[in-house]
Amino acid sequence: GSSNRLPYCKISNSFEFQPVLSSVVGPMCQDLKDLKEITKLIIDSKPWLVDPRVPPIEWRESSLASQGKLSFGVMKWNKINHPHPPVVRTMELVVESLKAKGHEVIEWDPPVSTVELAQVAFDVFGSDGYEEVVEMCAQSGEPIVPEILSIAKESDLPKGCDNLHDHWDQARRRYEYQQIIDNYWQETANRTSTGRPIDGLITPVWDCCSFKTKDVSNYIGDYVAPINVLDYTVCIAPVTKVDKKIDVVDNSFEFLSAQDKKIHDLYDPELYDGTPSGVQVIAPRYQEETAIELCEIVMECCTGN
């Protein structure tokens, strides 16, 4: 969901009061009907009456299905690191399934790269030099694990901001990127056959379907982090699962970087076999109702359920 649409009041969290790029409460359910019900239940409780951060936005039932043909923007990959074979297959499955049901698919290629967007997130997360992380770990004597450091793309504690102005500059970059991408979304109306901007955006969730804990630093995470920066609403559609007989190692392309090769080499069909493989179904800011319905439509097109 978008920031603060669901209440965070009195929930313990890391970076709890960091205002530039706040985390969100994201319900997890085994069924989309349950996800819709719990999200609606929370919003219908009028959480803005007890949590000052929550905008007073009532639940607005989404009715995209009644419009018939929908238009989707699709980014199959970020053109930086090749996704693992099951991720590629999942994206192709979604695109072909949507087209088979009469929906339109156009390419999503905005003027700001996923790397630029993700870097804003990493900079913000490390803006305090991980002082809060150090303090919290010190309370229990827990070591700072490498996976935490990898979020800031550092082998040691990030340097952090020298002054408050630097932190404000991070906020400026985020705000300007949001404006650019919002405008790009609206301008897709010039490329759709409906004459409307795209109804939703679909991208991979990650370069891979999962990873071993020690391997997390090899992945950029620049499918998820950019959406956090943009503050769009996301619902994950668990479309299929890895099949070791189908999703074999792909050696047909040239590596774009050392990291691209490293990600390729980490793929093991035997290890990943049976792992869920999904996509991000993305709606504009504060459109939780729309994101859930779009996810329902994608799942119905792909699986019939």
Disulfide bonds with the S-S distance in Angstrom:
none
